[in-house]
Amino acid sequence: MSIKKFINKKSKAYQAWLSYEKLSDNYLNKNEELLSNISVYGKTNLSASIKEELKRALPKFLAADFKLNFKDRYQNKILIAAETEVKEIAAGSKEISSILNNVEFGELDEEGYLIKYFKEQDLLLLTAASDQGLLYGVFALLREIQQENDLLELDLLSNPKNNLRMLNHWDNLDGSIERGYAGKSIFYKDNQLVNDLKRIRDYARMLASIGINALSINNVNVSYQETRLIDDKIEMVITIADILRDYGITTYLSANYASPMQLSSIDTADPLDEKVRLWWKEKTAEIYDEIPDFGGFVVKADSEGRPGPFTYGRSHADGANMMAEALEPHGGLLIWRCFVYNCQQDWRDKETDRARAAYDNFKDLDGQFKENVLLQIKNGPMDFQVREPITPLFGAMPETNQVLELQVTQEYTGQQKDLCYLIPQWKKVTDFDTYAEGENTPVKRIVDGSTYNQKNTGFAAVVNVGNDQNWTGHHLAQANLYGYGRLAWNPDLSAVKITEEWIKITFGQDQEVMESLLRMLLYSWSIYEDYTSPLGIGWMVNPGHHYGVNVNGYEYSRWGTYHRADHEGIGVDRSVATGTGYAGQYFKENAEKYETIENCPDELLLFFHHVPYTHELDSGKTVIQHIYDSHFRGVAAVKELQGHWEKLEEKVDSEIFENVNKRLKMQLDNAVEWRDQVNTYFHRISGIDDKFDRKIY
């Protein structure tokens, strides 16, 4: 069956967590009257989106016809209105007037919302300072209903912790997606806009439901075709922006730093050249004439062969500030990625350890960037490995806006063929104590702006969607997209809370489904780590596409293996005393932890140190025995995942069941291949037998 036919059937896979199923009889008996009497106020496009979503959800919840009340005079049991309208209604309604003193309007941010039940008036109020906040509040209310939570106990005031909650698309205009594992682009095909604009609208709904407020819509590795999005193909951007705007999402573009050279007769991209500066100012003004609420640019420069200011002897600050200056009069932001390294360098050399690149390139530029420049920093110093330390740049630039970059698309974590739920990993990132301002200065407090009183900060992530009918290839990979949005809104939420939410609103209330999926998801990251890369070593993947095992597969292996394994030991010495010095980039408390073999946590031991295979870990195992055991354990755990899923065959949608079942079979084959190749390699190079005498090829 074609993708289009699946979508026309409105399959549960396509609807993701917004499928809105009939509520249980017990829940309806208690809440049907409440849910059948709703008034919604507002006349903006955002208000229209709110009403459209309620008209979509309520008939499904109630399994009955439903008509929303748009009357001017409030008379129902649920009132949905922004602060201004609530106060206007109160002027003519004693019932609404009587609750105003108990509504904390002053505690609401521009995007926050309040949902509160007033027992005496038998009234559920959903309000916000703006229609955008009201939109988020409506999705939050629908989420509460989907989970069948008690509406009569609701007293929820929620403001987003992060002002910027962004997703980065790496879509190309030909329809391909760099690091895309779920089909082709939902935006572009054959260098034109796709015909299916409804799918883009449904995508915007999904993103609004998890609080995403910014989207860059093309690849950071900007080819000539994508460069034209700021020029003769701007109509495509206008169309997409018009759709996203209705769901509170601001449109950004990845910009080619050398655009003046590609789109005009200017023969330089020197950021201090007046012709270049004027070109960017004029081009940016043209964009804002067409899209007044355009967000700004995302830029990858001087990395992996991309053009940048280094060509002209200028700094990252020079380059970023030139583009930020063009955006400044329009309120736009310039997001400058800190993923910078020269792929031709010899990474064996102490001065060019790739892990050092972001810190070495940016630390000394603190205070030199304009206020509307945001540095987008990957969670780890390398490249989204299954285990790596947290980037030391977080907190090291107190006068510079910082954005945390995560990767929802599973480049190095199974490519949405293998199940790898990333929220537990991301929680370790957000909760990591940088010690930037002493103890209890976690990454999440750097990027929410609270540590240094900044507002241009937040979250960004490379997204994992494509035009596969279920959006993400592996159906359970939808949980990574959902979880990212919830974490960006509030990084204090626990992994368990986020996971339980997603399971309930996607699969319903069945307890066995909850228990099985909770176990599958929460353990899947450690399972993937077990059968792939041990103790923080990373990178043992096939070059280029990065899927499947290749022990010596690091792209720069012409300078030696990444893991530095020899007959005596394994690991990279990044200590200050004898290695590349990377460990010294951290604040004192973390630097001391990572500097010595004795203090370094085992899960990162081989990232920071070269040790003998016979080195004893905290578990009491030797390094080589850990490698053997973890890889055997990982394969066994994938078989357990299959068992958990098979039990749910009669309890989940058949299309979804088959999708996940097929992917788990692929995952088992992958895990076996990893186990056999990794164990065989290290058995041969170390000459040390597995103490349990298991079969190693």
N, C-alpha and C positions, 0 to 999 in steps of 0.2 A: 504494500500500500504506500502511496506517495506521501511525502511530508505534508503537502497541501491538504490531502484528504484527512490525515491525522488531525491537522489543525482545525479543519472544518468540523470534525467530530467533537472538538473542544475536549480532547483527551485530558485525563488527569495529569499525564506527564507534561503536556504543554501548559496547563494551568498552574503547575508548580504548587506553591503554598497558598495560592489564591483560588483554589477550586471550589470552596464554599459548599460543604455538604450539609444535608438536612441534620438538624440538631436532634439529640436523643429525646424521647418522649418525656422523660423526667425533667430535663432541662426546659423543654418547651412548656410543660405544665406550669412551671414556676415563672417563666419569663416571657411567654407569648404576648401577653397584653402590653407589656413594656415595649417589646420589639416591634409591635404592630402600630405603635403610636409615636412617630418620630417627626419632628419639625426641623428643617434645615434652612438657614438663612445665608444670604450672600448672592452676589450677582457677577462675580468675577469668573474668569476661566478656571481658576483653581476651585471655586465653589461648584462650577459645573462638573469638574472631575470628581468632587466629593459626592455630589448627588448621583452621578453615573455609577460610582462604585457601590453606593448603598442600594441603588435599584438593581444592581447585579447580584449583590450578596443576600439581601433580605428575603427575596422569594425562595432562594435555595435553602436558607436557614429554616424558613417556616414551612417549606413545601406547600406554599399557597400564594395566591395573587397578593401583591403588595403595592400600595400607592403611597408615595412620599408626600408629606404635607408641605406645601410651599406658601401657605397662607400668611398674610401679614400679621395676623393676630395669633400669638402663641396659645396653644390649647392642648398640647400632647404631653406624654410622659418622658420623652427624651428630647432635649433641646440641644441642637448643634449650631453654635453661632460664635463668631469672634467677639472679642471684648466690647468693641464699639456697639455691635448690634444687641448684645446682652443688656447693656445699659439702656439702650433705646427701648427695648422691650420692657425692661423693668419700670420705665416711666409710666407705662399703661397697664402693668400687671402687678398686683399686690403679691402674688405668689412668687414671681421672680424677684421682685424688690426685697422680699423677706430673706432671701438667701445671699444677697450681695455682700453683706458683712463677713460671710464665711467663705468667700471666694478670693483666693490669694493672687489677684491679678498682678500685683507688684513683683511677684516671684517668677513670673513668666518671661523667658527670653523671647526674642523675635520668632524663633522656630519651635518653641516649647508649647506644651498643651497641658490642660487640666481635665481630668475625667473624675466626676464626684457624684455620688448618689446622696440625695437629701431625703431622709426617711419621712420627716414630717410632711413634706410636700409631695412625697412619692414621685420624685423628679430626678432624673439622671442628666446632669449638665456636662456637655463637652464644649470647652471653650479654649481660646488661644489669643495671643496678641495680634496674630496675623492669619490670613487665609492659608498661608503655607504651614503654619503651626497647626491649624485646624485640619488640614489634609493629613498630616502625620498622626494627629489625634484620632481621626476616623479610622485609619488603618490600625492604630493601637486598639481601639474599641473592637474592631472586627477580629483582631487577634485574640482578645479576651473572650469574645463570644465563641470563636472557633475552638478554644480550649475548654469551653463550657465552665469558665470561672464565674463566681458569684457576682452578678452585676450589682446586687444590693449592698455589697461590701466594698465597692470600688471607691478609692480615694487616692488617685494617682496624679501626681504632678511631675512631668518629665521634661527636662531641657537637655538638648544635645550637649555632650561634653566637648565636642569638637566642632568648630565652625565650618571647616572644610571636610567633607565626607565624599571622597572622589573615587571614581573608577576610571582607569586608563584602558582604552581599546587600542589594540595593536593591529587594527584592521587596515588592509590595503584596498585601494579603489578597484583593483581587479577582482575583488571578492575573497581573496586569500586572507588568512590571519596568521601573523607570525606568532608562534607558540600557541596556536589555536588547536583544540582537541575536541571540538564539538561541531564540526562542519564549517561552512563558509560564513562570511560576514552577514549580519542581519541588516546592514546599511547599504552595502555597495555590491555591484555586479558589473563586470565588463566596463569599468571606469565610469559607471553611471549609478544613480540612486536605484535601489531595488523598487520593484512595483508594490511589494507588500508593506505599505505604511502602517497597516493595522498591527502588524507584528512589532513594529517599533513602538507603537502606542502601548501595546501590552507589556513590552519590556519596560517602558517608563513607569507603568503601574507597579510592576514588580519592584523597581528600584525605589519608588516613593514609599512603598509599604515597609521598607527597611531603612528609610531615612537618608538615602543617597541624595545629595544636592548638587553634584557636579560630575560632568562626564566629558572626557576628551575622546574624540570620535575617530582618531586615525593613528597610525603607527608612529612611535617615536623615532624609528628609523625611516625618515620621511623621504620617499622617492620623488621624482619630478611630478608624477601624477598627483600625489598627495599635497605637494607644494602648491598646486593649482587651486586647492580648496580656499586659499586666501585671495584668489585672483579670479579667473574666468569660470571656476566651478563653485563660486560662493553660493549660488542658488541651492545647491545640494545642502549646504550647511544651514541656510535659512529654513529650508523645509524641516530638517531634523530639529533645529532649535525651536521651531514653532510647536512641534509635538512635545518635546521635553519640557518646555516652559509650562505647559498645562499641568505638569506634575511636580513643579517646583525645582526642576533640574536645570542648572546653568550649563551652557555649552562652551567647551574649550577646544582648541585645536593644537595638535603637536605641530610645531613650526620648524622648518629647515633653517638652521642658522645662516646658511648661504643663500637664502631666498632672493636677496637683491641681485645676486649674480645669475640666478636661474630665471628670474622673471623680468629683468630689465637689462639695460646695456651697461650697468655699473660693473666694473671688473674687479671689485674687492668686496669683502665682508668685514673689513677692519672696523671694530666698534667705535673707534675714535675718529673715523673719517666722517666729515660733515655730510657728504652725499649719502652715506649709508644711514646715518641717524635720521636725516630728513626723509629718506625712502620709507623707513619703518614707521615714522610718525604719520606720513600720508597714507600708507597702506592700512595702518591700524585705524585711522579715522574713517577710511572707506568701509572697513568691516563694521564699525560701530554705527555708521549711517544705515546699514542694512540690518544689523542685529544689535539694538541699543543695550541689551543686557548680556552681551557676549562676555564670557568669563575671563579670557586671556589665553596665554600660550603655555604649552609644556615644551621644554627644550632638552634634548640630549645633545651635548656638544663635546668635542675633543675626547671621544671614547669610541673604541672599536671602529675607527676610521671615519667617524662622523666629523663634519667641519665644525670649527669653533674658533674662539679668539686666539688660541695658542699659535695659529698660523701666522699671526701678525705680532707676536711677542706680547700679547695682552693677557690679562688674567681672566678667570671666570667672573670676577666681580665686574670687570670692564664690559664683558659680553652681556651679562645678565642685566646690568644697569642700563645699557643702551636700549634694550628691548623694553625694560620696565618703564623707562622714561616715556616711551611711545604710548604705553598703556595707561600711565598715571592719570592723565586728564579725564579718562573715561571710567575710572574706578576699576580697571582691570588688573589681574594678577599675572606675574611671570613666575612660572614654576620651573626651576632649574634642577635637573636631575644630577645627583652626586655619584652616579654609577660611571666612573671615569677611569679608564685604564687603556694603555697602549697594548694592543694584542700582539705586537711584534717584540715586546720586551722579553728579556730572559728572566723569568720569575724565580730562578734559583738565586739570583743576586740579592744580597741583603737590602740594597737600597730600592729595589723594585719588587719586593714581595707584593703580590696583587692585593693581599688583605690590607696593606697599608694605604692603598691609593686614595680612598675618599678622605681620610684624615689628613694625609700629606698634602693633598691638593687644596683643601678648604679651610683647615683650622686657622691658619694665619690670616685669612681674609675676614675673620669675624669683625663686624662693625662697618664693613666697607660696602655692604649691599643696601640698596634702597628698601624702603619699608614695604613696598609691594612685591618684593622678591621673596620667594619661598624656596628653600633648599629641600628637595625631595630625596630622602636618604633610605636606601634599602635596609631591611631589618638586620641583615648580616653583612660582613665586610666582603663576602665573595659573591654568590649569586643564587640565592634562594635554595640552598642545600637543605637536605632533610634535617641536618643538625649542624649549626655553626654558631659561634658566639654572637652577641649583639654588637652592632656597630659602635665603636667608641666615640664616634662623632656626636652622638646624642648627648646634649648637655654641655658639650665642649665649646659651643659658640653661643654664649648667652645674649649677644646683641644681634642675632640672626634668626629669622623665622625658620622653623624646621617642621617638615612633614614626614611622617613614617610611611614608607612604601612596603607593601606586602605583595605577594603573588598568589592570587586566587586560582589562576590557571596553573595546572600542576606540572610545570615543566620538568622539574627534577624530582617530583613526588608521585610519579605514576601516570601522568598525562591523561588522567580521567579514564584510564583503562583499569588501573589498580585503585582500590579504595584507600584513600588517605585523607582523613578529616583533619583540617588544619587548625581549628580553633584552639585545641590544647597547646599547639606550638605557638600560636600568636599570643596566647595568654602569657606564656613565659617571656615573650618579647615585651609586651606592654607592662608587665609587672617587674621587669628587670630593674634593679636598683643601680642607677648610674653613679650615685654619690656626688653628683655635680654640685649640689648644695648641701652636702652632708648626707647622712643616712636618711632613707625614705624619700629619695628623689627618683621615682621610677620613670621609665620612658614615657608612660602615658601622661605624666604630669609635665613633661617637657613639651610633648606634641599637642596637648590641649591648651597650651599657652599660659597655664596658671603659674608655673615656676618663675617665668621671667616677664609676666604680665604682657603677653603678646596675643593678638587676635588673628593674625594671618598664619595659622598653623593648623594641623589636623592629620587626617589619614588619606592615603591614596593606595590603590591596588590595581594590578593588572588583572582584568576580568577574565572569566572562563566561559563566556557564552558564545554560541554560534547558531547556525540555522538548523541544527539537529532538532527534531520535533520536541525533544525534552529540554532543549536549551544548552545542556551541559555534557552531552554524550553519556556519561555514567549518571544515572538518575540521582544517586546519592551524593554526587558532586554538587547538586543544588544546595546542599547543606553548607558548603563552603561559602557560596555567594550570600546566602541568607545570614550566616554567622558573621561574615565580614561587616555587613551593614549594621547588624545589631551591636557589634563590638565597636564600630566607628562611632555610633550614637552614644554608647556608654561602655567604655572598656572596663568598668568595674563589674559588669555582669559576669557570672561564672560560666565556664564551659558547659557545665551540666544544665544550668538554666536555659542557655541558648539552645542547646541540643534538644532538651525536652520540648521546648516551644516548637521547634521546627518539626519534630516528629508528630506532635499532636495536630498541628495545623495542616500537615501534609498527609498524614495517614489516619488520623482520627484518634479515638479514645481507647482502643483495645490495649489491655495491659501487657499481653504477650508481645505485641508489636513494639510497644514502648521499651520493654526490657531487652528484647533482642537487638533492636536498632541502637539503643543507648550503648549497649556493650560493644556492638560492632563499630560504631562511630568513634567512641571515646578511646578505644584501644588501637584503632587502625593506624595512627601515626607511628606509635611504638612498634607495631607489627611490621610496617613498611621499613622502618629503620633497622629492625632486626635482620631482615633478609637482604638488605642492601649495604649501606656503608657504616662500618663500625666505629664507635668512639670518636665521632666528629671528623673522620677523614674525608668523606665526601667524594664527589666527582667521578666515581668509577663507572661511568656510563659511556655508551657509544657516542663518539664525536658527532657533532652536527645536530642530529635530531634529539639526542640525549635520552633515548628510551632503551632500556635493556642494559645488561651488564657488559662492561669492557674494563677489566681491572686496570689496564694502562691506557684508558681511553681519553684522558685529559687532552684537550685540543692542543696544548703546548708541550706535548710529550716528547717532541724532538729535543727538548732540553732536559729530558729525564722524566720519570714518573712523578705525578703529583704527590703521591703518598710516600715517596722516598724509601720505599721498601727495599731492603737488601737481605742478605743471608742472616744478618744479626738482629735487625730490628725494623721498625716502621714508624712513620710520623714526621711532622715538619717542626723543626726547632724555631719557634717564634719568640723565644725568651730574649730579654735584653742582654743577659750575661754572655750567651754563646750563639744566639740565633739572629733572626731578622730584626728584632727589637719591637715587633708589633705589640707584644704584651704591654709594653711601656706606654702605649697610647691611651690606656684607660686611666681613670682617676685612681688614686693610690690604693684604695681598698681592693678594687678589682685587679689592678696591676699586680699586686702582691699575691693574689689568689692564683692568677694564671702564670706567674713567672716561674714557679718551681713545680717539678713533677709531684712533689709531696702534697702541695696545696691544690693543684689543679683538679677540678671535678672530672671523674672518669669519662663522662659522656663527651668531654671535649679534649681529652688527653692527647689524642693523636693530631689534633689541630694545632696544639701549642708545643708539643714535645716529640722528639724522636726517642723511642724507648726500645729495649730488648723485647723479644717475643715472650721471654720468661718473666717480664715485669709483672708483679702481683697487683691486681686491682683491689679496690675496697671490698669487693665481693669475695675476695680470697682466690679468685681465678687468675690465671695468667692471661696476658693479652691474647696469645694464640688460642687458648682454650675458649676464651670469650668469643672470639671470631667463629670458631667451630660451633659452639653452643647456640649463639644468637641466630646463625643462619639455619640450623636445624629447627630451632624454636620458631623462627619466622614462617617456615613452610608449614609446620604443624598448626600454627595459628591461623593461616589462611584457610586451611581445611576446616577449622572451627568456624570461621566466618561463613563458609559455605553451609555448614550445618545449621547455624542460626538462621540464615536466610531461607533455606529449604523448608523450615518449619512454618514459614509465613505464607506459603504458596496460596493457601485458601483465604488468606486474610488481607492481601493487598491486590491492587489492580493487576490483571494478568499481563498487560503490556509492560508495566513497571517491573513486575516479577521477572519476566523473561530478560529484560534489559540488564538488570543487576545480576541475574544468574549467569548470563553469558559473560559478563565482565569478571565475575569471580572465578570462572573457569580460566579465563585469560590470565588473571592474577596468579593463580596457582602455577600455571606453566612458567610464568615470569619468575616467581619466587624460587621454583626448583632450579631454573637456569642460574639465577643469582647464587643460590646455595652451592651448587656444584662447581661453578667457575671460581667463586671467591675462595671456598675451602680448598679446592685443588691447588690453586695458585699459591696460597700461603702455606699449605702443607709442603709443597715442593720447594718453595724458596726458604722456608724455615728449617725443614728437615725434622720437624717435631710432630709426633703422632697425636691423634685424638685419643685422650685417655679412656674414652668409652668405646674405642675401636669400631666406630661407625664407618660406613662405606664412604670413602672419599676417592673420587675418580683420579 
